[in-house]
Amino acid sequence: MNSTAPSSADLSYIGDRIAQLQAEIPPSVCIIAISKGFSAGHIRTAYSAGLRHFGESRIQEAEAKLAQLADLSDCTWHLIGHLQSNKARKAVQLFDWIDSVDSLKLAQRLDRIAAELNRIPQICLQVKLAPDPNKHGWSPAELLDSLPQLAQLPHLHIRGLMTILPAGLSPKESLSLFLKLKDLGDRLQASPVCPCDRQQPLVLSMGMSGDYPTAIRAGATQIRIGRSIFKTSSSDESI
């Protein structure tokens, strides 16, 4: 993790970059700042520039940051990485949203834990739209088959779908897959056993620093941006 406090150059860059993103992205699209690997100071800078949604993927790292940022009471914290079942309890305790629920077994475990903790986390169901050994998630067919069981999980507030595309796709290929997620969302909402809250717009979480304009074109309601917000000359090149 880049635990170094942001320099004055970092502060200026992050603020300017967020202002640019907010000017070009429709206000209906939520920006989730992917803050994994960056310090609490970087998050405070993004918060001061107007962002309120932050994404972390490592439980231990997130727990330390949330403690340091407890005064920012209106932040919304998203778990965006693969969640191992043995860390599910801590995830329910820490996060407002769990965006990477990638199997029925995990969803059922989270529902049991949420009942015990008297919490109702916001959930996105992760879908794998193309073969990729490095990604997790339901296939579209598996997800549709799981809808009756998902609808029986009263302690999860299922808000929509999330996907992460394989690396190296062309813009045309990315657009095609993002449109598949949009179509799957439409099919989910049309199902008589839709597990999502019909009183709220369906969330489509798709698009990252390299492809978010294409995702927005396809109907994204949430985009996950890390490198394009926090990447400065002093940042870790591996993030």
C-alpha distance (Angstrom), angle and dihedral (degrees) to the residues before:
residue distance angle dihedral
M1 . . .
N2 3.77 . .
S3 3.81 96.2 .
T4 3.80 94.3 166.9
A5 3.79 112.9 117.9
P6 3.80 113.0 -109.9
S7 3.79 115.4 -93.9
S8 3.80 122.3 -131.2
A9 3.81 87.8 -98.8
D10 3.81 89.7 53.0
L11 3.80 91.3 49.9
S12 3.78 91.6 52.3
Y13 3.80 93.9 44.6
I14 3.82 94.9 48.6
G15 3.79 93.2 47.8
D16 3.80 93.4 47.4
R17 3.79 93.0 45.9
I18 3.81 93.3 50.8
A19 3.80 90.8 48.9
Q20 3.81 88.9 52.2
L21 3.81 92.7 49.0
Q22 3.79 92.6 47.7
A23 3.80 90.0 51.6
E24 3.80 94.6 51.3
I25 3.83 101.8 36.6
P26 3.83 120.3 75.7
P27 3.82 111.7 -108.0
S28 3.81 88.9 -123.9
V29 3.83 89.4 67.8
C30 3.82 115.3 82.6
I31 3.80 116.0 -139.1
I32 3.80 112.9 -144.0
A33 3.81 108.0 -162.7
I34 3.80 106.8 -143.2
S35 3.77 99.8 -140.4
K36 3.80 100.0 171.2
G37 3.78 109.3 132.0
F38 3.80 93.6 20.4
S39 3.77 128.7 99.5
A40 3.79 131.1 -105.2
G41 3.81 85.5 -108.1
H42 3.80 91.0 60.7
I43 3.79 89.6 50.7
R44 3.81 91.9 49.9
T45 3.79 88.8 53.2
A46 3.81 91.9 51.8
Y47 3.79 89.6 45.8
S48 3.81 91.0 52.5
A49 3.81 88.0 52.4
G50 3.80 90.3 57.0
L51 3.81 107.7 -91.8
R52 3.81 118.9 132.7
H53 3.82 104.7 170.9
F54 3.81 118.6 78.0
G55 3.80 131.2 178.3
E56 3.78 128.2 -147.7
S57 3.80 130.3 175.5
R58 3.80 104.7 -171.1
I59 3.80 117.9 70.6
Q60 3.82 97.2 -152.0
E61 3.81 93.8 46.6
A62 3.79 91.9 47.1
E63 3.79 93.4 48.7
A64 3.81 91.3 56.0
K65 3.79 93.0 47.9
L66 3.80 94.6 46.7
A67 3.80 88.9 54.5
Q68 3.82 90.9 51.8
L69 3.80 92.0 46.8
A70 3.80 99.1 42.4
D71 3.82 90.5 121.9
L72 3.83 89.8 64.8
S73 3.78 90.9 79.3
D74 3.80 96.9 168.0
C75 3.81 95.6 58.9
T76 3.78 116.9 116.9
W77 3.79 114.2 -145.0
H78 3.80 122.3 -150.8
L79 3.79 126.6 -166.3
I80 3.78 102.8 -144.2
G81 3.81 103.7 169.1
H82 3.79 133.0 81.2
L83 3.79 108.7 -71.8
Q84 3.78 118.9 -141.8
S85 3.79 112.8 -145.9
N86 3.81 92.8 -122.1
K87 3.82 89.3 61.6
A88 3.79 95.9 46.7
R89 3.81 95.0 101.0
K90 3.79 93.1 53.4
A91 3.80 90.2 46.4
V92 3.81 91.6 55.2
Q93 3.80 89.9 48.0
L94 3.80 95.5 49.8
F95 3.80 109.5 32.4
D96 3.79 134.1 66.1
W97 3.80 91.1 -159.8
I98 3.80 131.0 29.9
D99 3.79 102.1 -161.6
S100 3.81 98.3 176.3
V101 3.81 106.8 61.4
D102 3.78 98.1 150.0
S103 3.81 106.3 172.5
L104 3.79 142.3 31.8
K105 3.80 90.2 -118.9
L106 3.81 91.3 57.2
A107 3.81 92.2 45.6
Q108 3.80 91.1 52.2
R109 3.80 91.5 49.1
L110 3.80 91.7 49.4
D111 3.81 90.2 50.0
R112 3.82 91.7 54.1
I113 3.80 92.1 47.6
A114 3.79 93.0 46.0
A115 3.81 89.4 53.7
E116 3.80 90.9 51.8
L117 3.81 92.2 48.3
N118 3.81 94.8 41.5
R119 3.79 91.6 -123.5
I120 3.80 132.4 128.5
P121 3.81 108.1 -156.8
Q122 3.78 121.6 -161.3
I123 3.80 109.1 -112.9
C124 3.78 138.0 -158.9
L125 3.79 119.6 -167.3
Q126 3.80 112.0 -133.0
V127 3.79 115.2 -133.9
K128 3.80 125.9 -165.6
L129 3.79 106.3 -147.3
A130 3.81 98.7 178.7
P131 3.82 134.6 26.6
D132 3.80 109.9 -83.1
P133 3.83 124.4 152.0
N134 3.82 89.8 -156.5
K135 3.82 95.7 58.0
H136 3.78 133.5 72.1
G137 3.77 131.1 -152.4
W138 3.76 149.5 93.4
S139 3.77 121.0 -61.8
P140 3.81 109.8 -125.0
A141 3.81 90.9 -106.5
E142 3.81 92.5 49.5
L143 3.78 91.4 49.5
L144 3.79 93.7 51.3
D145 3.81 89.6 48.9
S146 3.84 89.5 52.0
L147 3.81 96.6 52.7
P148 3.84 96.2 97.5
Q149 3.81 91.5 52.9
L150 3.81 92.8 43.6
A151 3.80 89.7 52.0
Q152 3.82 88.0 60.3
L153 3.82 94.4 62.7
P154 3.83 104.3 95.2
H155 3.79 97.3 175.1
L156 3.80 95.5 60.3
H157 3.79 121.0 77.5
I158 3.80 98.8 -149.0
R159 3.79 106.7 -158.2
G160 3.79 105.0 172.2
L161 3.79 148.3 -71.1
M162 3.78 136.7 -41.1
T163 3.78 131.5 -167.3
I164 3.81 138.5 179.4
L165 3.78 115.0 -159.3
P166 3.80 125.7 -139.0
A167 3.78 115.5 -96.1
G168 3.78 122.3 -98.8
L169 3.80 101.1 33.9
S170 3.79 122.6 147.5
P171 3.83 118.1 -118.8
K172 3.82 88.6 -105.8
E173 3.80 92.0 53.0
S174 3.80 91.5 46.1
L175 3.79 92.1 50.3
S176 3.80 91.0 51.0
L177 3.80 92.1 53.5
F178 3.79 94.5 43.8
L179 3.81 88.8 52.3
K180 3.82 88.1 52.3
L181 3.79 88.9 58.1
K182 3.79 90.1 49.3
D183 3.81 89.7 51.0
L184 3.80 91.1 47.8
G185 3.80 89.4 51.6
D186 3.80 90.0 52.6
R187 3.80 90.4 50.3
L188 3.78 91.1 48.1
Q189 3.80 92.2 52.5
A190 3.81 91.0 47.8
S191 3.80 92.5 53.2
P192 3.82 116.9 104.3
V193 3.81 87.6 -135.8
C194 3.81 97.0 48.0
P195 3.83 106.3 156.0
C196 3.81 93.7 -157.4
D197 3.77 127.4 98.5
R198 3.80 104.0 -97.1
Q199 3.81 90.1 -162.6
Q200 3.81 90.8 69.6
P201 3.82 131.6 54.9
L202 3.78 113.6 -94.2
V203 3.80 112.0 -103.3
L204 3.80 117.4 -129.1
S205 3.80 107.5 -171.6
M206 3.79 107.1 -168.7
G207 3.76 137.9 130.0
M208 3.77 132.7 56.6
S209 3.81 136.7 -161.6
G210 3.80 94.3 -61.0
D211 3.79 100.5 43.1
Y212 3.80 110.7 19.0
P213 3.85 95.2 116.2
T214 3.81 88.6 57.9
A215 3.80 91.2 46.8
I216 3.80 91.8 51.2
R217 3.80 89.2 50.1
A218 3.83 88.2 54.8
G219 3.81 93.9 50.1
A220 3.81 107.5 -86.9
T221 3.80 115.0 170.3
Q222 3.82 94.7 -175.1
I223 3.81 128.1 33.9
R224 3.79 126.7 -170.0
I225 3.80 113.8 -139.8
G226 3.79 125.6 174.6
R227 3.79 112.9 139.5
S228 3.81 93.6 43.5
I229 3.81 91.0 55.4
F230 3.78 105.8 35.2
K231 3.81 103.6 24.2
T232 3.79 108.0 115.8
S233 3.76 134.2 151.5
S234 3.80 89.7 -88.4
S235 3.82 95.8 49.9
D236 3.78 125.6 112.2
E237 3.81 106.8 -96.3
S238 3.83 90.9 -143.2
I239 3.84 93.8 67.3
